Amino acid sequence: MVTRILAGVSAAALGICLLAGPAAAASNTATVTVAVTAATQATIGVSYSAGSNISCDVGATVSGAVACTNTATLAGSFRSTKVDTGGTSVSLTGAAITGSGGASIPASALTMTCTGGTTGSPTFPGTAGTLASGTALSTSAVNCQSWTGTIVANYSLVVALSIDAGQVPSDTYTNGAFTATATAN
């Protein structure tokens, strides 16, 4: 009986060795972490050529467009997707300006004209669309400049505003505001 138990143990040990296979066939896996860094898709900064506000003074004018005295410079960078079909843009959104006596100037009373575009010699400049010229602002985004196609570039756009004096009721107005937004796909 002892002989049969030893024979059984030896057969089991041999089976375990056969299941393990030769050392050359052993495998091991490890996780490799890959970090992918892409530049921010769209960044925007706003700086002013003079002062901290754009001044629009209609003075004694009762009709027609009056140029505001300062300009805003919108600058930043884009990195779109490789096959960009959604477009890339820098836009402005206006807001109504309310006076201390309750009168209001609609966003559409302001018009913008944009100059500039991509800077330097980018490898992927995109295809530039038309710059805004005398384009009315709105409470929804209005493009100052847009691009289609792949773009990896810096941009600098100068925005000049004008105001329609005929849409400015008599009142005392403090600073109004607009929002500049850069979008890349």
Secondary structure, 3 states (H helix, E strand, C coil): CHHHHHHHHHHHHHHHHHHHCCHHHCCCCCCCCCCCCCCCCEEEEEEECCCCCCCCCCCCCCCCEEEEEEEEEEEEEEECCCCCCCCEEEEEECCCEEECCCCEECHHHEEEEEEEEEEEEEEEEEEECCCCCCEECCCCCEEEEEEEEEEEEEEEEEEEEEEEHHHCCCCCECCCCCEEEEECC
